[in-house]
Amino acid sequence: MNPANDFEADLLYAVIRVMPMLMACAAGFVFALVFRTRHRLAAALVLAGTMLLFLAQGIYLYWEHVFIPEVEMQGQLPETLDALVLYGLPYVNALGVLLLLAAAFVGRNESHAPPHFYGDE
């Protein structure tokens, strides 16, 4: 089998594997843009969080399926850079999720207390 075909197949399978996350990030972009006038801070946090998640997925795909095979063919794999990327990407993902969680709770108006069960007596 041709190594170029293996490379293309591996990259295609990897893109298909992360496609749900990429589509969720794209939906987050759209929702953030649609609701940016009504909920500015929440939309900004969603936009930043989905951008980080999208960026992390893209970097991972490029790193694992394009950069590493190219460098391994030359026989020079910078292990410290590899460790930095592979250990750093989960932190980028975590920051993206944290921004999405923050977006869920910003802008809540606490002045509207729920009605009391007994009502006004």
ROSE-188258 format. One record per residue: residue in one letter; x, y, z of N, C-alpha, C in turn. Coordinates in pm, whole numbers, plus 32768, in hexadecimal, padded with zeros to 4 digits. Last residue first. Example, Ala and Ser with C-alpha at 12.3 -4.5 7.8 and 13.67 -1.06 7.14 Angstrom:
REM ROSE-188258
s85057F1F82C485577F9682CA850A80038313 a85277DC7830C84CE7E3E830C85287EB6830C 
//
This chain:
REM ROSE-188258
e6CF98EC394CA6C918EB395316C828F309580 d6D448E6F93896D4A8EDD93EA6CD88ED0944C g6D998D10936B6D6B8D9093386D798DFB93A3 y6DFE8C1D93A96D8B8C4993F76D538CCC93C4 f6ED58C0D92F46E6A8BA992F16DED8BDB9337 h6F3F8D2F92456F3D8CDF92BF6EC58C8292BB p6FCD8D4191026F5D8D5B915E6F618CFB91D4 p712D8D8A90E970B98D3790C970488D52912C a71A38ED290A6719A8E61910271228E0C90DC h725A8F798FDE71D88F3A8FD371D48EBF902C s735F8FBE8FFC72FC9012903D72708FD79036 e74228F368F7673F48EFA8FF373878F4D9036 n74568EEE8E3174238F598E8673E68F1B8F03 r75778E7E8D9774FB8E578DDA74D28EC78E39 g76678EAA8D1C75F58EFA8CF675728ED18D33 v76EA8D5D8D0D76FA8DEE8D1376788E328CEA f76CA8C498CF0769F8C878D6D76B28D1E8D74 a77278BEF8BFF76A48BC08C2B76718C0C8CA4 a78258C538BEF77BE8C918B9D77338C678BC8 a78AD8B9C8C8F789B8C258CC0782D8C6C8C72 l78AC8AC38BE078648ABB8C60784B8B468C9A l794F8B2A8B1678C58B078AF878718AFB8B77 l7A3E8B458BA779FD8BBC8B6F796B8BA08B4A l7A6D8A358BDA7A598A928C4A7A158B128C19 v7A9F89D78AD97A2889A78B227A098A048B96 g7B918A638AAA7B1C8A758A537A9C8A4A8A97 l7C3389F88B727C148A868B747B9B8AA58B1C a7C4088EE8B1A7C02890D8B9B7BDD89A18BA4 n7CCC890F8A277C4388D98A297BFB88FD8AAA v7DBD89688A947D7389C08A377CE189928A2F y7E0388868B237DEA89038B6B7DA089688B14 p7E2A87CA8A577DBB87B88AB67D9D88368B08 l7F14884389D87E90884689997E1D882689F9 g7FF9880E8A717FBC88928A757F3188988A3C y805087128A398024872D8AC27FE187B58ACE l8089872C8928802B86C589547FFD86D789E4 v81418807892780C2880D88DE805F87A88915 l820F87A889CF81CE882889EA8146883089A5 a825D86BD894D822186B689D481D7873789F5 d82C4872F8862825686CF885D821086C588E3 l839587C488CB83288809888782AE87AF887E t843286F3892B83FF87588989838C87A6894C e846E866188458418862688AB83E3868C890E p847D86968701849B86E0877B843C86B587EC l84F285AA8631847985CB8679849D861686F8 q857C855F8518859685C28582851285E985C3 g855684C78435859D848C84A585BC84ED8516 q84BF850383608544853F83638597850983D7 m83DB847F83A7841D8457832B84AB848E8326 e8391850D848983C48485849A84088451841C v833085F5841483AA85FC846383E685718477 e82468593839782AE85D7834A833385D78393 p81B28529847181E484D184058251851183B1 i81918622850981DE85B1853E8209855184D0 f80ED86C58459817186ED848781C6867684B3 v80018624841F804E866983B880DD868283E8 h7F8C85AB84F97F7C856B84777FC585B18406 e7FC1863585E97FC885A385E67FCD85698559 w7FA98749859E801E871485E4802D867E85D0 y7EAC876385267F26878584DC7FA08742851B l7E07870F85FC7E0586CB85797E8486E6852B y7E5087CB86C27E64873C86D97E6786F08653 i7DFF88BA864A7E8D88A686697EA98812867D g7CE9888B863C7D38889F85C37DCC888885D9 q7CA6887A874B7C8F880786F37CE388128674 a7CF1897C879F7D32890787DA7D1F888B8782 l7C3F8A1887067CCF8A2686F47D1989AB872A f7B4C89CA87767B6689B486E87BFB89B886CB l7B718A27887D7B5A899888637B77897587D2 l7B8F8B3B884C7BFB8AEE888B7BEB8A588871 m7A958B7687DB7B0F8B8C878D7B848B3D87C7 t79EE8B3F88AF79E78AE988387A608AFC87DE g7A438C0E895F7A4C8B8189847A498B25890C a7A068CF988CD7A908CDC88F67AA28C488918 l78EE8CDA88B179448CE7883B79D58CC6885D v78A08CD489BC78878C5F896678E18C6488EC l78ED8DD78A0779298D628A4979158CE489F6 a78478E6F896178D98E7C8956791F8E058995 a774D8E2189C077718E04893578098E0D8922 a77588E888AC577498DF88AB077738DD18A22 l776C8F9C8A8877D68F578AD177D08EC08ABB r76798FCF89F076FF8FED89BE776D8F9C8A03 h75618F78899875B28F4A8A0976448F5889E2 r74FD8FFF88B474AA8FEF892C74FC8FCD89A8 t75C88FFF87F7758B907F881C75399072889C r76178EF387D776798F548808763A8FD98830 f75898E1D8773755E8E5687F275BD8EC18828 v760E8DDF8682757F8DFE868175568E488700 l77128DA586D776FA8E17867E76688E40867B a76E38CC5877477218D3B87B0770A8DB68759 f767C8C1486B576298C41872476618CBE8766 v77648BF7861076E78C2E85DA768E8C62864A f781E8B8586C3783C8C03867E77BB8C468651 g77938A98870477AE8AFC876B77D08B838730 a77A18A18860E771D8A408641772D8AA886B0 a78B589EC860B78798A4185A477EE8A7085D0 c78C6893C86E4790B89BE86E978D18A1D8682 a78388866867B780688A986F3784789328703 m78E4882185AA785E8852858A781F88998603 l79C187CB863D79D0883C85E17947887685BD m794F86F086C079808762870E798F87DD86B6 p7913864785E378A98678863D78D586F18690 m7A1D8620856E79B6866F852B7944869B8588 v7ADE857A85CA7ACB85F786147A5F864F85D7 r7AC784A485137ABB848A85A37AA1850A85F2 i7AFE851B841F7A7784E784377A6084D084CC v7C0D854E84477BB085BE84367B218591844F a7C6B844684547C7B849F84C77C1C851684BE y7C3183EA83557BF083AB83C87BFB84048444 l7CDE849582C37C4E849982AD7C03845C8323 l7DD8844183247DAC84CB83387D1584D78327 d7DD9833882C77DE3835583567DB283E28375 a7DCC836581B27D60831C81F67D638338828C e7EBC83EB81827E3E842C81657DCA83E881AB f7F74832381D67F7483A682147EEE83EC81FF d7F39825681217F27824081B17F1F82C581FA n7F8682D480347EF982B180477EDB829680DA a809782E68062804A836180507FB583468064 p80E981DA806680EA822880E2809B82AA80D8 n802D80E17FBD8077815D7FAF807581AD8033 m80547F8A80008000800080008058807C8000 
//
